[in-house]
């Protein structure tokens, strides 16, 4: 889908007592990604990871929670979906940008959604700010926002377990 105007965006911000390097590793390694990626009720298995501009992250996202499985089936979507991220910027250890192909929405022509992840050192640890393109309509944009918030709750829990402190 080609557009002639900029898509709306939304952002989510978190602060952790983790180091910049620890946070970077969670976003850029197979083990890190598999430990928290994907909304609650979903597991992720990384198939391949080529961390460079033009490189790809390919993973399987599988609904494992009863509510998530029921939603996927009701929406006519597969319980396991192969997802593909194409990196557009990789600037260790502070910035990642990538596009995700949205090809899983029934009756919607596939299109790309851009994401930018900024990681910044702070006096207390690391600040993570993530910028997302809006989806094709308000309903799917809200679903995307809820999915990203859910995914970040998994990251919150992982880093809290490592440091015992998470700030929102």
MOWOSUL-V176300 format. One record per backbone hydrogen bond with DSSP energy under -1.0 kcal/mol. CO is the residue of the C=O (numbers start at 0). NH is the residue of the N-H. If there is no record, write none. Layout:
<<CO/NH> <CO/NH>>
This chain:
<<7/133> <9/131> <11/129> <13/127> <14/166> <15/125> <18/22> <19/23> <20/24> <21/25> <22/26> <23/27> <24/28> <28/32> <29/33> <30/34> <32/35> <32/36> <38/41> <40/63> <40/64> <42/61> <44/59> <47/57> <49/51> <51/54> <54/86> <55/49> <56/84> <57/46> <57/47> <58/82> <59/44> <60/80> <61/42> <64/68> <65/69> <66/70> <67/71> <68/72> <69/73> <70/74> <71/76> <72/75> <78/62> <80/60> <82/58> <83/100> <84/56> <85/98> <86/53> <88/96> <90/93> <90/94> <93/118> <94/90> <95/116> <96/87> <96/88> <97/114> <98/85> <99/112> <100/102> <101/110> <104/107> <110/101> <112/99> <113/132> <114/97> <115/130> <116/95> <117/128> <119/126> <124/121> <125/15> <126/119> <127/13> <128/117> <129/11> <130/115> <131/9> <136/140> <137/141> <138/142> <139/143> <140/144> <141/145> <142/146> <143/147> <144/148> <145/149> <146/150> <147/151> <148/152> <149/153> <150/154> <151/155> <152/156> <153/157> <154/158> <155/159> <156/160> <157/161> <158/162> <159/163> <166/14>>
